[in-house]
């Protein structure tokens, strides 16, 4: 679970950095990276939800 939380934090930081670059400077490549990070983040958050529900049932 701890590793999963670290992955979430890492991906969120990557998303935040790249989305700010896109918004503030119009960097198109950063926008692509931000969208990729958002997609990966959504996958990781689904895994988190699955594990969290399993832990709550114990």
C-alpha positions as CSV (number, residue, x, y, z in Angstrom):
1,X,0.0,0.0,0.0
2,X,2.9,2.4,0.8
3,X,4.4,1.8,-2.6
4,X,1.1,2.5,-4.3
5,X,0.8,5.8,-2.4
6,X,4.4,6.8,-3.4
7,X,3.5,6.0,-7.1
8,X,0.4,8.2,-6.8
9,X,2.4,11.1,-5.3
10,X,5.1,10.7,-8.0
11,X,2.6,10.7,-10.9
12,X,0.6,13.6,-9.4
13,X,3.8,15.7,-9.2
14,X,4.6,14.9,-12.8
15,X,1.1,15.8,-13.8
16,X,1.2,19.1,-11.8
17,X,4.6,20.1,-13.3
18,X,3.7,19.3,-16.9
19,X,0.2,20.8,-16.8
20,X,1.6,24.0,-15.3
21,X,4.2,24.2,-18.2
22,X,1.4,23.7,-20.7
23,X,-0.8,26.3,-19.1
24,X,1.8,29.0,-18.3
25,X,4.1,28.6,-21.3
26,X,2.0,26.9,-23.9
27,X,4.4,24.0,-24.1
28,X,2.6,21.4,-26.2
29,X,5.0,18.5,-25.3
30,X,4.3,19.2,-21.7
31,X,0.6,18.9,-22.4
32,X,1.1,15.5,-23.9
33,X,3.1,14.4,-20.9
34,X,0.4,15.7,-18.5
35,X,-2.3,13.8,-20.3
36,X,-0.1,10.6,-20.2
37,X,0.4,11.2,-16.4
38,X,-3.3,11.7,-15.9
39,X,-4.1,8.5,-17.6
40,X,-1.5,6.6,-15.5
41,X,-2.8,8.3,-12.4
42,X,-6.3,7.2,-13.1
43,X,-5.1,3.6,-13.4
44,X,-3.2,3.8,-10.2
45,X,-6.1,5.4,-8.3
46,X,-8.4,2.5,-9.5
47,X,-5.8,0.1,-8.0
48,X,-5.8,2.1,-4.8
49,X,-9.6,1.9,-4.6
50,X,-9.5,-1.9,-5.1
51,X,-6.9,-2.4,-2.4
52,X,-8.7,0.0,0.0
53,X,-12.0,-1.8,-0.4
54,X,-10.3,-5.2,0.2
55,X,-8.6,-3.8,3.4
56,X,-11.9,-2.4,4.7
57,X,-13.5,-5.8,4.4
58,X,-11.0,-7.4,6.8
